[in-house]
Amino acid sequence: MNEIIFLPHDSGSAARFLAECSRLAQAGSDVSVRIGGTPAGDPVKDETVLEKMVPEGIAAVLSFGGLSGIIEVSPSDMLIRAKGGTPVADIALAAEEAMLWFPHYDGSIDKRMNIASLLMEAPVLAVSETYGGLREYVLSVDLVTGAGEKVHFGSRSVKDVAGYEVIGLLLGGGGRYGMITEVTLRLIPKPAGRGAGQTELRLPDRIIDGAGGPFEAVSARVQKVFDPAGILRW
């Protein structure tokens, strides 16, 4: 089995890589892809190497390392746009510099965690009881599916989020649907005296449902659409 790390530099290169992996799997090759993580080794940046590895099989990690950076901070709209690999700490700092606040980053979140991983894990923080859950702060998501298709869910407006239910499904779903390449987050004014302290961290309720639960049933149907070749692992 050939184990590789692929480092896309944009959503297009991620789409081409996943589309090729999906094509090879549908042709009968043994291919699996895990989204994110911090594996050791030198990354590959050209999806054309996959064809040479087919006989032994391919176990790939799709890294967020090349997809980092804040795209926009809008104090007037109270939102921030960032690439999927952007550390949550950087998003929190950019929000603070705009005199705003992203409540779902505090002392319980690893400073190295990127925003896509935060959405994929969707931890429930104690702050949710006062300021609302993570889902309420995600306005839009750009996703590259397991089939290599680029899709967009949501919008900039809190009142008009067309893909809201799909976004809710993505939260806590791991990497089973694809790679989150960009997000738009709602920000709020930071309450006076609010600091970044340690808070309680729990697993998301959707994952706790477990096999056979309502989340898993809906997830399985959506996964077949987003990843028809079944290449994604999480």
Phi and psi restraints in degrees (value plus and minus 20) as a CYANA .aco file:
   2 ASN   PHI    -104.9   -64.9
   2 ASN   PSI      99.8   139.8
   3 GLU   PHI    -122.3   -82.3
   3 GLU   PSI     100.9   140.9
   4 ILE   PHI    -152.6  -112.6
   4 ILE   PSI     137.2   177.2
   5 ILE   PHI    -134.0   -94.0
   5 ILE   PSI     104.4   144.4
   6 PHE   PHI    -127.1   -87.1
   6 PHE   PSI     111.5   151.5
   7 LEU   PHI    -135.6   -95.6
   7 LEU   PSI      68.2   108.2
   8 PRO   PHI     -89.9   -49.9
   8 PRO   PSI     125.5   165.5
   9 HIS   PHI    -117.8   -77.8
   9 HIS   PSI     -31.3     8.7
  10 ASP   PHI    -181.0  -141.0
  10 ASP   PSI     158.8   198.8
  11 SER   PHI     -85.6   -45.6
  11 SER   PSI     -50.3   -10.3
  12 GLY   PHI     -83.9   -43.9
  12 GLY   PSI     -64.0   -24.0
  13 SER   PHI     -89.8   -49.8
  13 SER   PSI     -53.8   -13.8
  14 ALA   PHI     -84.8   -44.8
  14 ALA   PSI     -60.8   -20.8
  15 ALA   PHI     -84.6   -44.6
  15 ALA   PSI     -63.2   -23.2
  16 ARG   PHI     -84.1   -44.1
  16 ARG   PSI     -59.9   -19.9
  17 PHE   PHI     -84.1   -44.1
  17 PHE   PSI     -68.9   -28.9
  18 LEU   PHI     -87.6   -47.6
  18 LEU   PSI     -56.3   -16.3
  19 ALA   PHI     -83.3   -43.3
  19 ALA   PSI     -60.1   -20.1
  20 GLU   PHI     -89.0   -49.0
  20 GLU   PSI     -61.2   -21.2
  21 CYS   PHI     -80.9   -40.9
  21 CYS   PSI     -63.3   -23.3
  22 SER   PHI     -83.7   -43.7
  22 SER   PSI     -62.2   -22.2
  23 ARG   PHI     -82.2   -42.2
  23 ARG   PSI     -64.8   -24.8
  24 LEU   PHI     -84.2   -44.2
  24 LEU   PSI     -59.9   -19.9
  25 ALA   PHI     -85.2   -45.2
  25 ALA   PSI     -62.0   -22.0
  26 GLN   PHI     -88.2   -48.2
  26 GLN   PSI     -41.5    -1.5
  27 ALA   PHI    -105.7   -65.7
  27 ALA   PSI     -20.2    19.8
  28 GLY   PHI      88.5   128.5
  28 GLY   PSI     -19.7    20.3
  29 SER   PHI     -99.5   -59.5
  29 SER   PSI     134.4   174.4
  30 ASP   PHI    -106.5   -66.5
  30 ASP   PSI      81.5   121.5
  31 VAL   PHI    -152.3  -112.3
  31 VAL   PSI     113.0   153.0
  32 SER   PHI    -157.9  -117.9
  32 SER   PSI     127.0   167.0
  33 VAL   PHI    -154.1  -114.1
  33 VAL   PSI     110.3   150.3
  34 ARG   PHI    -130.0   -90.0
  34 ARG   PSI     113.4   153.4
  35 ILE   PHI    -109.3   -69.3
  35 ILE   PSI     102.9   142.9
  36 GLY   PHI      61.3   101.3
  36 GLY   PSI    -191.1  -151.1
  37 GLY   PHI      82.8   122.8
  37 GLY   PSI     152.6   192.6
  38 THR   PHI    -146.8  -106.8
  38 THR   PSI      46.4    86.4
  39 PRO   PHI     -93.4   -53.4
  39 PRO   PSI     137.9   177.9
  40 ALA   PHI    -107.7   -67.7
  40 ALA   PSI     135.4   175.4
  41 GLY   PHI     100.4   140.4
  41 GLY   PSI     149.5   189.5
  42 ASP   PHI    -107.2   -67.2
  42 ASP   PSI     110.0   150.0
  43 PRO   PHI     -95.9   -55.9
  43 PRO   PSI     134.6   174.6
  44 VAL   PHI    -122.8   -82.8
  44 VAL   PSI     120.4   160.4
  45 LYS   PHI    -138.4   -98.4
  45 LYS   PSI     -16.2    23.8
  46 ASP   PHI    -148.1  -108.1
  46 ASP   PSI      96.3   136.3
  47 GLU   PHI     -87.8   -47.8
  47 GLU   PSI     -32.5     7.5
  48 THR   PHI     -88.7   -48.7
  48 THR   PSI     -34.7     5.3
  49 VAL   PHI     -90.6   -50.6
  49 VAL   PSI     -37.3     2.7
  50 LEU   PHI     -81.0   -41.0
  50 LEU   PSI     -61.7   -21.7
  51 GLU   PHI     -76.4   -36.4
  51 GLU   PSI     -54.6   -14.6
  52 LYS   PHI     -93.2   -53.2
  52 LYS   PSI     -39.4     0.6
  53 MET   PHI    -117.1   -77.1
  53 MET   PSI     -25.1    14.9
  54 VAL   PHI     -74.2   -34.2
  54 VAL   PSI     -64.2   -24.2
  55 PRO   PHI     -77.3   -37.3
  55 PRO   PSI     -55.9   -15.9
  56 GLU   PHI    -111.8   -71.8
  56 GLU   PSI     -30.2     9.8
  57 GLY   PHI      72.2   112.2
  57 GLY   PSI     141.2   181.2
  58 ILE   PHI    -153.6  -113.6
  58 ILE   PSI     106.3   146.3
  59 ALA   PHI    -139.5   -99.5
  59 ALA   PSI      86.7   126.7
  60 ALA   PHI    -132.6   -92.6
  60 ALA   PSI     131.0   171.0
  61 VAL   PHI    -135.4   -95.4
  61 VAL   PSI     105.6   145.6
  62 LEU   PHI    -116.3   -76.3
  62 LEU   PSI      86.5   126.5
  63 SER   PHI    -107.0   -67.0
  63 SER   PSI     126.9   166.9
  64 PHE   PHI    -106.8   -66.8
  64 PHE   PSI     -19.0    21.0
  65 GLY   PHI     -76.8   -36.8
  65 GLY   PSI     -50.8   -10.8
  66 GLY   PHI    -114.7   -74.7
  66 GLY   PSI     -17.2    22.8
  67 LEU   PHI    -138.8   -98.8
  67 LEU   PSI      48.1    88.1
  68 SER   PHI    -151.5  -111.5
  68 SER   PSI     122.0   162.0
  69 GLY   PHI     122.8   162.8
  69 GLY   PSI     123.3   163.3
  70 ILE   PHI    -105.2   -65.2
  70 ILE   PSI     109.4   149.4
  71 ILE   PHI    -111.3   -71.3
  71 ILE   PSI     -60.2   -20.2
  72 GLU   PHI    -178.9  -138.9
  72 GLU   PSI     120.4   160.4
  73 VAL   PHI    -145.0  -105.0
  73 VAL   PSI     102.4   142.4
  74 SER   PHI    -139.0   -99.0
  74 SER   PSI      79.2   119.2
  75 PRO   PHI     -81.8   -41.8
  75 PRO   PSI     -54.5   -14.5
  76 SER   PHI     -88.9   -48.9
  76 SER   PSI     -59.7   -19.7
  77 ASP   PHI    -108.8   -68.8
  77 ASP   PSI     -28.0    12.0
  78 MET   PHI      33.7    73.7
  78 MET   PSI      38.4    78.4
  79 LEU   PHI    -169.0  -129.0
  79 LEU   PSI     144.9   184.9
  80 ILE   PHI    -160.8  -120.8
  80 ILE   PSI     117.7   157.7
  81 ARG   PHI    -131.1   -91.1
  81 ARG   PSI     115.6   155.6
  82 ALA   PHI    -169.1  -129.1
  82 ALA   PSI     133.2   173.2
  83 LYS   PHI     -91.5   -51.5
  83 LYS   PSI     136.5   176.5
  84 GLY   PHI     -80.0   -40.0
  84 GLY   PSI     -50.7   -10.7
  85 GLY   PHI    -107.7   -67.7
  85 GLY   PSI     -13.6    26.4
  86 THR   PHI     -89.8   -49.8
  86 THR   PSI     106.9   146.9
  87 PRO   PHI     -77.8   -37.8
  87 PRO   PSI     118.9   158.9
  88 VAL   PHI     -81.0   -41.0
  88 VAL   PSI     -51.5   -11.5
  89 ALA   PHI     -81.1   -41.1
  89 ALA   PSI     -57.8   -17.8
  90 ASP   PHI     -88.3   -48.3
  90 ASP   PSI     -57.6   -17.6
  91 ILE   PHI     -85.3   -45.3
  91 ILE   PSI     -63.9   -23.9
  92 ALA   PHI     -82.1   -42.1
  92 ALA   PSI     -60.4   -20.4
  93 LEU   PHI     -86.7   -46.7
  93 LEU   PSI     -63.5   -23.5
  94 ALA   PHI     -83.1   -43.1
  94 ALA   PSI     -57.7   -17.7
  95 ALA   PHI     -85.5   -45.5
  95 ALA   PSI     -62.4   -22.4
  96 GLU   PHI     -83.6   -43.6
  96 GLU   PSI     -59.1   -19.1
  97 GLU   PHI     -85.6   -45.6
  97 GLU   PSI     -44.0    -4.0
  98 ALA   PHI    -113.0   -73.0
  98 ALA   PSI      -7.6    32.4
  99 MET   PHI      43.6    83.6
  99 MET   PSI      14.0    54.0
 100 LEU   PHI    -149.1  -109.1
 100 LEU   PSI    -198.1  -158.1
 101 TRP   PHI    -167.8  -127.8
 101 TRP   PSI     115.9   155.9
 102 PHE   PHI    -126.9   -86.9
 102 PHE   PSI      82.9   122.9
 103 PRO   PHI     -82.3   -42.3
 103 PRO   PSI     -43.2    -3.2
 104 HIS   PHI    -110.8   -70.8
 104 HIS   PSI      12.1    52.1
 105 TYR   PHI    -154.3  -114.3
 105 TYR   PSI     102.7   142.7
 106 ASP   PHI    -173.9  -133.9
 106 ASP   PSI    -182.5  -142.5
 107 GLY   PHI     -85.6   -45.6
 107 GLY   PSI     -34.1     5.9
 108 SER   PHI    -108.5   -68.5
 108 SER   PSI     -27.0    13.0
 109 ILE   PHI    -120.4   -80.4
 109 ILE   PSI     110.5   150.5
 110 ASP   PHI     -80.0   -40.0
 110 ASP   PSI     111.3   151.3
 111 LYS   PHI     -82.5   -42.5
 111 LYS   PSI     -41.7    -1.7
 112 ARG   PHI    -105.7   -65.7
 112 ARG   PSI     -31.0     9.0
 113 MET   PHI     -86.8   -46.8
 113 MET   PSI     113.6   153.6
 114 ASN   PHI    -111.1   -71.1
 114 ASN   PSI     147.4   187.4
 115 ILE   PHI     -87.7   -47.7
 115 ILE   PSI     -54.6   -14.6
 116 ALA   PHI     -83.6   -43.6
 116 ALA   PSI     -62.0   -22.0
 117 SER   PHI     -85.6   -45.6
 117 SER   PSI     -57.1   -17.1
 118 LEU   PHI     -81.0   -41.0
 118 LEU   PSI     -63.4   -23.4
 119 LEU   PHI     -88.1   -48.1
 119 LEU   PSI     -59.1   -19.1
 120 MET   PHI     -86.6   -46.6
 120 MET   PSI     -54.1   -14.1
 121 GLU   PHI    -107.8   -67.8
 121 GLU   PSI     -55.6   -15.6
 122 ALA   PHI      27.3    67.3
 122 ALA   PSI      37.9    77.9
 123 PRO   PHI     -85.7   -45.7
 123 PRO   PSI     127.5   167.5
 124 VAL   PHI    -117.4   -77.4
 124 VAL   PSI      94.9   134.9
 125 LEU   PHI    -116.6   -76.6
 125 LEU   PSI     137.6   177.6
 126 ALA   PHI     -80.3   -40.3
 126 ALA   PSI     -47.3    -7.3
 127 VAL   PHI     -83.0   -43.0
 127 VAL   PSI     -41.2    -1.2
 128 SER   PHI     -80.8   -40.8
 128 SER   PSI     -51.0   -11.0
 129 GLU   PHI     -85.4   -45.4
 129 GLU   PSI     -49.5    -9.5
 130 THR   PHI    -118.6   -78.6
 130 THR   PSI     -60.7   -20.7
 131 TYR   PHI    -131.0   -91.0
 131 TYR   PSI     -19.2    20.8
 132 GLY   PHI      76.5   116.5
 132 GLY   PSI     136.3   176.3
 133 GLY   PHI     -93.7   -53.7
 133 GLY   PSI     149.5   189.5
 134 LEU   PHI     -77.6   -37.6
 134 LEU   PSI     -57.1   -17.1
 135 ARG   PHI     -76.9   -36.9
 135 ARG   PSI     -53.4   -13.4
 136 GLU   PHI     -90.1   -50.1
 136 GLU   PSI     -33.3     6.7
 137 TYR   PHI    -125.9   -85.9
 137 TYR   PSI     -22.6    17.4
 138 VAL   PHI    -119.5   -79.5
 138 VAL   PSI      88.0   128.0
 139 LEU   PHI    -106.3   -66.3
 139 LEU   PSI     -58.6   -18.6
 140 SER   PHI    -173.4  -133.4
 140 SER   PSI     136.9   176.9
 141 VAL   PHI    -159.6  -119.6
 141 VAL   PSI     113.8   153.8
 142 ASP   PHI    -121.8   -81.8
 142 ASP   PSI     108.7   148.7
 143 LEU   PHI    -150.0  -110.0
 143 LEU   PSI     119.1   159.1
 144 VAL   PHI    -123.0   -83.0
 144 VAL   PSI      96.8   136.8
 145 THR   PHI     -93.7   -53.7
 145 THR   PSI     150.3   190.3
 146 GLY   PHI     -82.2   -42.2
 146 GLY   PSI     -40.1    -0.1
 147 ALA   PHI    -107.7   -67.7
 147 ALA   PSI     -22.5    17.5
 148 GLY   PHI      66.6   106.6
 148 GLY   PSI      -0.8    39.2
 149 GLU   PHI    -117.3   -77.3
 149 GLU   PSI     117.0   157.0
 150 LYS   PHI    -110.8   -70.8
 150 LYS   PSI     102.9   142.9
 151 VAL   PHI    -150.0  -110.0
 151 VAL   PSI     134.5   174.5
 152 HIS   PHI    -147.8  -107.8
 152 HIS   PSI     113.8   153.8
 153 PHE   PHI    -145.5  -105.5
 153 PHE   PSI     114.0   154.0
 154 GLY   PHI      77.7   117.7
 154 GLY   PSI    -188.3  -148.3
 155 SER   PHI    -178.6  -138.6
 155 SER   PSI    -199.0  -159.0
 156 ARG   PHI     -96.5   -56.5
 156 ARG   PSI     -39.2     0.8
 157 SER   PHI    -114.0   -74.0
 157 SER   PSI     114.1   154.1
 158 VAL   PHI     -84.4   -44.4
 158 VAL   PSI     -52.1   -12.1
 159 LYS   PHI    -102.9   -62.9
 159 LYS   PSI     -31.7     8.3
 160 ASP   PHI    -157.2  -117.2
 160 ASP   PSI      59.7    99.7
 161 VAL   PHI    -136.2   -96.2
 161 VAL   PSI      67.8   107.8
 162 ALA   PHI     -82.7   -42.7
 162 ALA   PSI     -54.6   -14.6
 163 GLY   PHI    -118.0   -78.0
 163 GLY   PSI       5.2    45.2
 164 TYR   PHI     -78.0   -38.0
 164 TYR   PSI     -62.6   -22.6
 165 GLU   PHI     -88.2   -48.2
 165 GLU   PSI     -55.8   -15.8
 166 VAL   PHI     -86.6   -46.6
 166 VAL   PSI     -60.4   -20.4
 167 ILE   PHI     -78.9   -38.9
 167 ILE   PSI     -63.1   -23.1
 168 GLY   PHI     -79.8   -39.8
 168 GLY   PSI     -54.7   -14.7
 169 LEU   PHI     -91.4   -51.4
 169 LEU   PSI     -55.7   -15.7
 170 LEU   PHI     -84.9   -44.9
 170 LEU   PSI     -54.2   -14.2
 171 LEU   PHI     -87.9   -47.9
 171 LEU   PSI     103.9   143.9
 172 GLY   PHI      61.2   101.2
 172 GLY   PSI     -14.5    25.5
 173 GLY   PHI    -110.4   -70.4
 173 GLY   PSI     -14.5    25.5
 174 GLY   PHI      43.8    83.8
 174 GLY   PSI    -167.8  -127.8
 175 GLY   PHI    -124.5   -84.5
 175 GLY   PSI       8.0    48.0
 176 ARG   PHI     -95.2   -55.2
 176 ARG   PSI     -33.0     7.0
 177 TYR   PHI    -127.6   -87.6
 177 TYR   PSI     -41.7    -1.7
 178 GLY   PHI     128.7   168.7
 178 GLY   PSI    -181.6  -141.6
 179 MET   PHI    -127.5   -87.5
 179 MET   PSI     103.1   143.1
 180 ILE   PHI     -98.6   -58.6
 180 ILE   PSI      95.7   135.7
 181 THR   PHI    -122.2   -82.2
 181 THR   PSI     -40.9    -0.9
 182 GLU   PHI    -176.1  -136.1
 182 GLU   PSI     126.5   166.5
 183 VAL   PHI    -157.1  -117.1
 183 VAL   PSI     130.9   170.9
 184 THR   PHI    -138.8   -98.8
 184 THR   PSI     105.4   145.4
 185 LEU   PHI    -136.1   -96.1
 185 LEU   PSI     122.5   162.5
 186 ARG   PHI    -101.6   -61.6
 186 ARG   PSI     119.2   159.2
 187 LEU   PHI    -135.3   -95.3
 187 LEU   PSI     141.5   181.5
 188 ILE   PHI    -153.8  -113.8
 188 ILE   PSI     140.2   180.2
 189 PRO   PHI     -81.0   -41.0
 189 PRO   PSI     117.7   157.7
 190 LYS   PHI     -97.0   -57.0
 190 LYS   PSI     106.3   146.3
 191 PRO   PHI     -82.0   -42.0
 191 PRO   PSI     123.9   163.9
 192 ALA   PHI     -79.9   -39.9
 192 ALA   PSI     112.4   152.4
 193 GLY   PHI      60.4   100.4
 193 GLY   PSI     -15.6    24.4
 194 ARG   PHI     -98.0   -58.0
 194 ARG   PSI     105.5   145.5
 195 GLY   PHI    -133.9   -93.9
 195 GLY   PSI     156.6   196.6
 196 ALA   PHI    -121.3   -81.3
 196 ALA   PSI      65.9   105.9
 197 GLY   PHI    -123.9   -83.9
 197 GLY   PSI     157.0   197.0
 198 GLN   PHI     -92.9   -52.9
 198 GLN   PSI     117.0   157.0
 199 THR   PHI    -153.9  -113.9
 199 THR   PSI     144.9   184.9
 200 GLU   PHI     -86.0   -46.0
 200 GLU   PSI     118.7   158.7
 201 LEU   PHI    -144.3  -104.3
 201 LEU   PSI     105.4   145.4
 202 ARG   PHI    -148.2  -108.2
 202 ARG   PSI     142.4   182.4
 203 LEU   PHI     -94.0   -54.0
 203 LEU   PSI     132.5   172.5
 204 PRO   PHI     -85.2   -45.2
 204 PRO   PSI     122.7   162.7
 205 ASP   PHI     -79.1   -39.1
 205 ASP   PSI     -52.6   -12.6
 206 ARG   PHI     -82.8   -42.8
 206 ARG   PSI     -59.5   -19.5
 207 ILE   PHI     -92.6   -52.6
 207 ILE   PSI     -53.5   -13.5
 208 ILE   PHI     -82.9   -42.9
 208 ILE   PSI     -44.4    -4.4
 209 ASP   PHI     -73.5   -33.5
 209 ASP   PSI     -57.3   -17.3
 210 GLY   PHI      55.6    95.6
 210 GLY   PSI    -197.3  -157.3
 211 ALA   PHI     -80.4   -40.4
 211 ALA   PSI     113.9   153.9
 212 GLY   PHI      68.6   108.6
 212 GLY   PSI     -30.4     9.6
 213 GLY   PHI     -95.8   -55.8
 213 GLY   PSI     152.3   192.3
 214 PRO   PHI     -81.3   -41.3
 214 PRO   PSI     -58.2   -18.2
 215 PHE   PHI     -82.8   -42.8
 215 PHE   PSI     -66.0   -26.0
 216 GLU   PHI     -85.1   -45.1
 216 GLU   PSI     -55.7   -15.7
 217 ALA   PHI     -85.7   -45.7
 217 ALA   PSI     -67.6   -27.6
 218 VAL   PHI     -87.7   -47.7
 218 VAL   PSI     -61.0   -21.0
 219 SER   PHI     -79.4   -39.4
 219 SER   PSI     -61.2   -21.2
 220 ALA   PHI     -83.0   -43.0
 220 ALA   PSI     -58.3   -18.3
 221 ARG   PHI     -88.6   -48.6
 221 ARG   PSI     -63.8   -23.8
 222 VAL   PHI     -87.4   -47.4
 222 VAL   PSI     -57.6   -17.6
 223 GLN   PHI     -81.9   -41.9
 223 GLN   PSI     -55.6   -15.6
 224 LYS   PHI     -85.2   -45.2
 224 LYS   PSI     -49.9    -9.9
 225 VAL   PHI     -97.0   -57.0
 225 VAL   PSI     -64.9   -24.9
 226 PHE   PHI     -98.6   -58.6
 226 PHE   PSI     -48.0    -8.0
 227 ASP   PHI    -155.8  -115.8
 227 ASP   PSI      47.2    87.2
 228 PRO   PHI     -82.0   -42.0
 228 PRO   PSI     -47.1    -7.1
 229 ALA   PHI    -104.8   -64.8
 229 ALA   PSI     -29.7    10.3
 230 GLY   PHI      47.0    87.0
 230 GLY   PSI      19.2    59.2
 231 ILE   PHI    -109.2   -69.2
 231 ILE   PSI     -39.4     0.6
 232 LEU   PHI    -101.6   -61.6
 232 LEU   PSI     118.8   158.8
 233 ARG   PHI    -144.8  -104.8
 233 ARG   PSI     136.5   176.5
